[in-house]
Amino acid sequence: MTPQELENIKYPIGKYEFPGDVTNTEINAWIEVLDEFPGKLDELVRPLSDVQLNTPYRLQGWTIRQLVHHIADSHMNALLRFKWTLTEKKPTIKAYDQVAFSLLADSLWAPVDISLDFIQVLHSKWIFLLDRMNHKDFEREFIHPETQETIKLTWLLGHYAWHSEHHYAHIETILKKKGWI
């Protein structure tokens, strides 16, 4: 496999690119992605067998099961980052080791239904908050402790819309490759 082929598998929709000046149209589109994502993911993943769920999306990559649990963990952290940023002045958020999380028992063996249900409820709560934010709220900033970079909530919102589509594409791609959909 060439480096470009591996890159295409790792980033099936490309890497996240922040557009810079964000309009309300983009914000609303990203919120819509987050609103629709739990249902789309549920429809794609819930019918899968344990053999299918334990299939890696790429060589030396996470299994579909780990991806679903990773999405739940990651999006939970995203909601917390939003809430910290909305309630504190430029907070330093908490980073977490996503690889270490993916190796915990719940990520390796728990039924995906747990995280699919959690993602649905989490996104409902998140969307409720997002729908009540104004443009100034989205301009609020936090500091990432690993890079010391200042990040706006607009960036984070766009990133998690991308993150949703990114991992959905991982799962959809392997299911198509295996002839399972």
C-alpha positions in Angstrom: 0.0 0.0 0.0 1.4 3.4 -1.0 1.5 6.3 1.5 -1.2 8.1 -0.5 -3.5 5.0 -0.3 -3.0 4.8 3.4 -3.7 8.6 3.7 -6.9 8.1 1.7 -8.0 5.3 4.1 -7.1 7.3 7.2 -8.9 10.5 5.9 -11.7 9.3 3.5 -13.3 12.8 3.5 -9.9 14.6 3.7 -8.4 16.4 6.7 -10.4 19.1 8.6 -10.0 22.5 7.0 -11.4 25.4 8.9 -12.8 28.0 6.5 -11.7 31.1 8.5 -14.5 33.6 8.6 -17.5 31.6 9.6 -21.0 32.6 8.7 -24.3 31.7 10.4 -25.0 29.5 7.4 -21.9 27.4 8.1 -22.7 27.3 11.8 -26.2 26.1 11.0 -24.9 23.5 8.6 -22.5 22.1 11.2 -25.2 22.0 13.8 -27.4 20.1 11.3 -24.6 17.5 10.8 -24.4 17.0 14.5 -28.2 16.7 14.8 -28.5 14.1 12.0 -25.4 12.1 12.9 -26.7 9.9 15.7 -29.6 8.5 13.6 -27.3 7.9 10.6 -24.7 6.2 12.7 -27.3 4.1 14.5 -28.8 2.9 11.2 -25.4 2.0 9.8 -24.0 0.2 12.9 -26.8 -1.3 15.1 -27.6 -4.1 12.7 -24.0 -5.4 12.6 -22.9 -8.7 14.1 -20.0 -9.0 16.6 -17.8 -10.3 13.8 -18.5 -7.2 11.8 -18.1 -4.9 14.8 -14.7 -6.4 15.6 -13.4 -5.7 12.1 -10.8 -3.0 11.9 -11.6 -0.2 9.4 -8.0 -0.4 8.2 -4.9 -2.5 8.8 -3.7 -1.7 12.3 -6.7 0.6 12.8 -9.5 0.6 15.4 -12.4 -1.8 15.0 -15.8 -0.6 14.2 -16.7 -1.2 17.8 -13.8 0.9 19.0 -14.7 3.7 16.6 -18.3 3.9 17.9 -17.0 4.0 21.5 -14.4 6.6 20.5 -17.1 8.8 19.0 -19.0 8.7 22.3 -15.9 9.5 24.3 -14.8 12.3 22.0 -18.1 14.0 21.6 -18.6 13.8 25.4 -15.4 15.7 25.7 -16.5 18.2 23.1 -19.7 19.0 24.9 -17.7 19.6 28.1 -15.3 21.9 26.2 -18.3 23.9 25.0 -19.7 24.2 28.5 -16.3 25.2 30.0 -15.8 27.8 27.4 -19.3 29.2 27.8 -19.0 29.5 31.6 -15.3 30.4 32.1 -13.0 33.1 30.7 -10.7 31.4 28.2 -10.3 28.1 30.1 -7.6 25.6 29.6 -9.5 22.5 28.7 -8.6 19.0 29.7 -6.9 16.9 27.1 -7.3 13.1 27.0 -5.4 10.2 25.5 -7.9 8.8 22.9 -5.6 5.8 22.1 -5.6 4.8 25.8 -9.3 5.3 26.0 -9.7 3.0 23.0 -7.9 0.2 24.8 -10.1 0.2 27.9 -12.6 -2.6 28.4 -15.6 -0.6 27.4 -14.1 0.3 24.1 -12.9 -3.2 23.3 -15.9 -5.3 24.4 -18.9 -3.3 25.4 -22.0 -3.6 23.2 -22.1 -0.7 20.8 -25.8 -0.1 21.7 -24.5 1.5 24.9 -22.5 4.2 22.9 -25.1 4.5 20.2 -27.8 5.3 22.8 -25.4 7.6 24.6 -24.5 9.5 21.4 -28.2 10.0 20.7 -28.8 11.5 24.1 -25.5 13.4 24.2 -26.2 15.0 20.8 -29.8 15.9 21.9 -28.4 17.8 24.8 -25.6 19.4 22.7 -28.0 20.5 20.0 -30.3 22.1 22.6 -27.3 24.1 23.8 -26.0 25.0 20.3 -29.4 26.1 19.1 -29.5 28.7 21.9 -26.1 30.1 21.3 -25.5 33.4 19.5 -22.7 34.3 17.1 -20.8 36.0 19.9 -20.9 32.8 22.0 -19.3 30.8 19.1 -16.4 33.3 19.2 -15.5 32.4 22.7 -12.1 30.8 23.1 -10.4 28.1 25.1 -6.7 27.0 25.4 -5.6 23.5 24.4 -3.1 22.3 27.0 -1.0 20.3 24.6 -0.4 23.0 22.0 -1.1 26.1 24.1 -3.2 27.2 21.0 -6.2 29.4 21.5 -9.3 27.8 19.8 -12.7 29.3 19.1 -15.9 27.4 19.5 -16.6 28.0 15.8 -13.5 25.9 15.1 -14.6 23.2 17.5 -18.1 23.1 16.1 -16.8 22.7 12.6 -14.2 20.1 13.7 -16.8 17.9 15.4 -19.1 18.1 12.4 -16.1 16.9 10.3 -15.2 14.3 13.0 -18.7 12.8 12.7 -18.6 12.5 9.0 -14.9 11.3 9.1 -15.7 8.3 11.3 -19.0 7.6 9.6 -17.0 7.4 6.3 -14.5 5.0 8.0 -17.3 2.6 8.9 -19.2 3.0 5.7 -16.1 2.4 3.6 -15.1 -0.9 5.4 -18.7 -2.2 5.2 -18.8 -1.5 1.5 -15.4 -3.1 1.0 -16.5 -6.2 2.8 -19.8 -6.3 0.9 -21.8 -5.9 4.1 -23.9 -3.0 2.7 
